Amino acid sequence: MKRKNRILALVLTLCFMLSVFTPINIFAADTNETTITNLRTEDAVNPVGIDVTNPTFSWQMESSVIGQHQTAYQVVVAKDKDLSQKVWDSKKQESSVSIGIQYAGDALQASTTYFWQVTVWDKDQQAIQSDIATFEMGLLGEDAWNDSQWIQMGTSTETPVDPEPIHLDYTLEADIQIVNTGVALVFEAEDKDNYLMWQVRTAKEDATKLQLRPHFKKNGNFNALEDVDITEYMKEDVKAVQHLKIEVTNDQIDTYINGNLVNTCPKSSLAGVGLNGEIGNIGFRTSSAEQEDGWLDNIVLTDYSTNADGIVVKNYNFDDGKNPFGGGTIVDGRLSTHFVGSDDTYVEPFDPETGEKEPVHYVVEADVTCSNTAVSLLFNAMDSNNFYMVQLNIKDQPGKVMFKPHTWKNGSYATYASHTKDVTSAIGSIEEFKTKPAHIKLDVTQDEINTYINNQLVDTFTIGEISDQSTTGIPVQIGMLGFRADGNESGTVDNFTLVDYTDSQEGEVVYNYHFDDGQNPFLQGSINENGEFVASGGFGILLPPQGIPTFRKEITPEQNLASAKLYVTGLGVFDVFINGERVGTRQEDGSMVYDELKPGYTQPLKRVFSYTYDVTQMINEGEANTVVANVSSGWWNGAVAGNQGKNNAFRAQILLTYTDGSQKVIGTDRTWKTSLQGPIVFGDIFNGETYDANADTSFRYNGYDDSTWNYADINQEFSGEIVSQIGPSVRVREDLTVNTKTVTVYDGAIDANESQHGKINVTGTYQDGESFTLQPNEKAVIDLGQNFAGWEKIQVEGPKGAMLTMRHGEMLNDNDGLKSRGNDGPEGSIYTAN
């Protein structure tokens, strides 16, 4: 379907606002010359939700009197503003100290507001009283968060039924013999990137000694827990057969070598990997880097959770020649773990009876052209770091169209020279390929990928083949589709589909991207007048935005509600909305101040901050109220996090207090609904945010039909502590503004060649406050005159659906964009490479 060209005119007026901490509120009691100011509890002004049971107080003396100083103080803490219901009176203390004064009164109660005042005696023994300050206690005690659970994106619309508590109690035993370096037994495996691995190996410093090295692998990243010297417990020497026994319970893992307990590993050390109530898969790891080589035999898993005598649920002695792991070699009734030129992990679920992989069968099809360098299709994609890619390349060999398959695994690409083929005869000449689409078909099963171009079979790729980089690709799955366009690569893609035939000969359409309506579900790239996706512009790896986890629940408080407090935290950056209004801290004038980038940086596997908000004015008593939260990657599993966690999660408790003193707590649990919904389709601290201003947000209000949303699943990754926020919040400072100095608009570059990007082709310059129009392909460089952390405030006019891309940089490319200097664009453009 053809569409008329549409010129997008974006009119922008810009000013920028610095985001730092909120201004300090000053408490002062006026006298003629001396005041007591800046009353703080736990180094914060009027804090809410603190969980320190004996908080500290501080204050400052301000005076125009020469030599003025404090000689004594008295702190009074009470439950009322009149300070009549005292819980602590320090009495007069002869001291000049005004910081770190620790509370020493009655036990403070959770979720209670306290009022305090300090009286200071000056050098002349004159008493000076401060204004009254406050602090509010948060959730207290080991059971503080017991009324809620960590929840994550769910997988089912079926009403959840609380399962009986699962008692995890099993043993995993195996006979291990080292030939070289070590043997690594895998258990509690969710997949090849998330499991526990107990390695028995020779010590690096002394090959006559034997070590146990427990590991966990989370999101593809290994973490070694410790090195345990087990030499004294080994049989004969390091090359003899050793018996390994691993006892697994809900709380810990005990490891035995030849009947001797050598290590106890608590659940809290495993970063949420394994021990989730279900027995995970088992297998082994082989490493070419460590040149691991050895033997496994008599692998037995016995479950004691329901039977004190134990039930053998897995028994692999290899005598029948069957291999349940899909890797290694069975020789004389034992499994050889000899490395095969790559690091890889072999785990179930191969069918132990047949030795076959679980069936998968789908077909990907597309019509493609290539106008410059190459056009690339992604499929089988888990995320932007794990996928398969086929490329049709017109640059590498002049006059030929080359077929080049790739795999990406944990962010590292791999090539396959034996599958790089000349497919010019199937496509036609390069000139034809620039305008005449070629039809590509990928027939994918659990075992192989057959590639057809214009109905001609051009390649058969076996799953698990070793790449030129000695790696293998990820397992076959029904993954996402996408594109890659690096550098000058350019082409078009249309009728991009995936049909799943795994369970049906008729097939189920999973993806159908035809672009005829001009809509671009990938947000980057563009749609041309012929209704084709244009894969160009150097956008790199491009998958359809999936949205971020969103959680929803409708609650109905009773009448006579006195107060409502929200205690909230997240594994990832979160925001909460009640009846469509974003939750923040309400000011005396009724305005709202918001905390950004919650929950802030901590050691995310060990500790996470919680926040407390008074939401009384946001809750309607006696009627339905909708609570919604969204969570993006943050420091939990984003680009700056090192993949600490896997799934973003949310946790909250709403404390409803009624006028008769009764209370009710509503916490996150499996009754909350979840979806990848909302205007934020991607959010990452390092890689920025993609925001769809046209997104439907009606789910934030009462009456929304969420029947197609999934019920939440319980997240068990986090086993650390939840503590109340420490330190100031990140907030927008309305009183600090940085204005635009100059705006330079340009269209492409001049003087570009193989060694340099050239200079920007300037089409206009503007000053602060001036409006300007961006024509198609134009970009604007806004110079604010200094480096700072801030929030943009912009005014834009343009057609619905127009995309505005904003990049931030600390410097410009220079020297004609000379590539040898590391420039990533023409001189005058923003440098964004790092």
HELIX and SHEET records of a PDB file:
HELIX    1   1 THR A  231  TYR A  233  5                                   3    
HELIX    2   2 LYS A  267  SER A  269  5                                   3    
HELIX    3   3 ALA A  417  HIS A  419  5                                   3    
HELIX    4   4 THR A  424  ILE A  427  1                                   4    
HELIX    5   5 ILE A  430  THR A  435  1                                   6    
HELIX    6   6 THR A  616  MET A  618  5                                   3    
HELIX    7   7 GLY A  634  ASN A  637  1                                   4    
HELIX    8   8 SER A  698  ARG A  700  5                                   3    
HELIX    9   9 ASN A  815  GLY A  817  5                                   3    
HELIX   10  10 LYS A  819  ARG A  821  5                                   3    
SHEET    1   A 3 ARG A 731  VAL A 738  0                                        
SHEET    2   A 3 LEU A  10  VAL A  20 -1                                        
SHEET    3   A 3 PHE A 772  LEU A 774 -1                                        
SHEET    1   B 3 ARG A 731  VAL A 738  0                                        
SHEET    2   B 3 LEU A  10  VAL A  20 -1                                        
SHEET    3   B 3 GLY A 790  GLU A 797 -1                                        
SHEET    1   C 3 THR A  34  THR A  41  0                                        
SHEET    2   C 3 THR A  56  SER A  63 -1                                        
SHEET    3   C 3 ILE A 101  GLN A 102 -1                                        
SHEET    1   D 5 VAL A  48  ILE A  50  0                                        
SHEET    2   D 5 ALA A 133  MET A 137  1                                        
SHEET    3   D 5 THR A 113  TRP A 121 -1                                        
SHEET    4   D 5 ALA A  72  ALA A  78 -1                                        
SHEET    5   D 5 LYS A  86  ASP A  89 -1                                        
SHEET    1   E 4 VAL A  48  ILE A  50  0                                        
SHEET    2   E 4 ALA A 133  MET A 137  1                                        
SHEET    3   E 4 THR A 113  TRP A 121 -1                                        
SHEET    4   E 4 ALA A 127  GLN A 129 -1                                        
SHEET    1   F 7 ILE A 151  SER A 156  0                                        
SHEET    2   F 7 ASN A 710  ILE A 714 -1                                        
SHEET    3   F 7 LYS A 673  LEU A 676 -1                                        
SHEET    4   F 7 PRO A 549  ILE A 555 -1                                        
SHEET    5   F 7 ASN A 625  SER A 632 -1                                        
SHEET    6   F 7 VAL A 573  ILE A 578 -1                                        
SHEET    7   F 7 GLU A 581  ARG A 582 -1                                        
SHEET    1   G 6 ASN A 260  PRO A 266  0                                        
SHEET    2   G 6 GLN A 252  ILE A 257 -1                                        
SHEET    3   G 6 GLN A 242  THR A 249 -1                                        
SHEET    4   G 6 ASP A 169  ASN A 180 -1                                        
SHEET    5   G 6 ASP A 293  ASP A 303 -1                                        
SHEET    6   G 6 ILE A 311  TYR A 316 -1                                        
SHEET    1   H 7 ASN A 260  PRO A 266  0                                        
SHEET    2   H 7 GLN A 252  ILE A 257 -1                                        
SHEET    3   H 7 GLN A 242  THR A 249 -1                                        
SHEET    4   H 7 ASP A 169  ASN A 180 -1                                        
SHEET    5   H 7 ASP A 293  ASP A 303 -1                                        
SHEET    6   H 7 ARG A 334  SER A 336 -1                                        
SHEET    7   H 7 THR A 329  VAL A 331 -1                                        
SHEET    1   I 6 ASN A 221  ALA A 224  0                                        
SHEET    2   I 6 LEU A 210  LYS A 218 -1                                        
SHEET    3   I 6 ASN A 194  THR A 202 -1                                        
SHEET    4   I 6 GLY A 182  ASP A 191 -1                                        
SHEET    5   I 6 ASN A 281  THR A 286 -1                                        
SHEET    6   I 6 ASP A 344  VAL A 347 -1                                        
SHEET    1   J 3 ASN A 221  ALA A 224  0                                        
SHEET    2   J 3 LEU A 210  LYS A 218 -1                                        
SHEET    3   J 3 VAL A 228  ASP A 229 -1                                        
SHEET    1   K 6 GLN A 456  THR A 462  0                                        
SHEET    2   K 6 GLU A 448  ILE A 453 -1                                        
SHEET    3   K 6 ALA A 438  THR A 445 -1                                        
SHEET    4   K 6 HIS A 361  ASN A 372 -1                                        
SHEET    5   K 6 SER A 490  ASP A 500 -1                                        
SHEET    6   K 6 GLU A 508  TYR A 513 -1                                        
SHEET    1   L 7 GLN A 456  THR A 462  0                                        
SHEET    2   L 7 GLU A 448  ILE A 453 -1                                        
SHEET    3   L 7 ALA A 438  THR A 445 -1                                        
SHEET    4   L 7 HIS A 361  ASN A 372 -1                                        
SHEET    5   L 7 SER A 490  ASP A 500 -1                                        
SHEET    6   L 7 PHE A 533  ALA A 535 -1                                        
SHEET    7   L 7 SER A 526  ILE A 527 -1                                        
SHEET    1   M 6 SER A 412  THR A 415  0                                        
SHEET    2   M 6 MET A 402  LYS A 409 -1                                        
SHEET    3   M 6 ASN A 386  ASN A 393 -1                                        
SHEET    4   M 6 ALA A 374  ASP A 383 -1                                        
SHEET    5   M 6 MET A 480  ALA A 485 -1                                        
SHEET    6   M 6 GLY A 540  LEU A 542 -1                                        
SHEET    1   N 3 SER A 412  THR A 415  0                                        
SHEET    2   N 3 MET A 402  LYS A 409 -1                                        
SHEET    3   N 3 LYS A 421  ASP A 422 -1                                        
SHEET    1   O 5 GLN A 663  GLY A 667  0                                        
SHEET    2   O 5 ALA A 649  TYR A 658 -1                                        
SHEET    3   O 5 LEU A 561  LEU A 571 -1                                        
SHEET    4   O 5 ARG A 607  ASP A 614 -1                                        
SHEET    5   O 5 GLU A 721  SER A 724  1                                        
SHEET    1   P 2 THR A 585  ARG A 586  0                                        
SHEET    2   P 2 MET A 592  VAL A 593 -1                                        
SHEET    1   Q 2 ILE A 680  ASP A 684  0                                        
SHEET    2   Q 2 GLY A 688  TYR A 691 -1                                        
SHEET    1   R 3 LYS A 759  GLN A 767  0                                        
SHEET    2   R 3 THR A 742  ILE A 750 -1                                        
SHEET    3   R 3 LYS A 779  ASP A 783 -1                                        
END                                                                             
